[in-house]
Amino acid sequence: MAEKLKIVKIIHLAICAGVIFAYILLSDLSVLADLKFPVIDGSSYIYLMIPVIAILAGNYLYKSQIKKVDSNLKLEDKIPFYQIATIMRLALLEGAAFLILFVKPDFIVFGMLIILYIISIRPTENQFRKDFENHRL
């Protein structure tokens, strides 16, 4: 089973590396050195909501895709569904990170929080089993 999950692990690694590389090349990391947070006014609240919406929507999409899977299938037959659900969630989070980077680079800290979240949801065999075991309940 670990061999079959390797594809989604490689995709996760590529997305992490790509977003991190983009942030290193395209952003002004000196903002982080000063530990200065941008001024938040009425027009910038939407940019604060981007990470929250991306995380909530990504988790919702992920869980809804997992719930659609026939619980009578063997665990190994559920791997393609897990891959699709994981890729959908990662794509949404990656898009949010790039949106912050290109549209509102002052909020780079929030983009980096998205990156940390992407890293933290690394697909593993244990996570795969847990998600589908919880699905049966």
Protein Blocks (a to p, Z undefined) as FASTA:
>chain_A
ZZmmmmmmmmmmmmmmmmmmmmmmmmcfklmmnopacdddfklmmmmmmmmmmmmmmmmm
mmmmmmmpcfkbcfklmmmmmmmmmmmmmmmmmmmmmmmmmmmmmlmmmmmmmmmmmmmm
pccfklmmmmmmmmmZZ
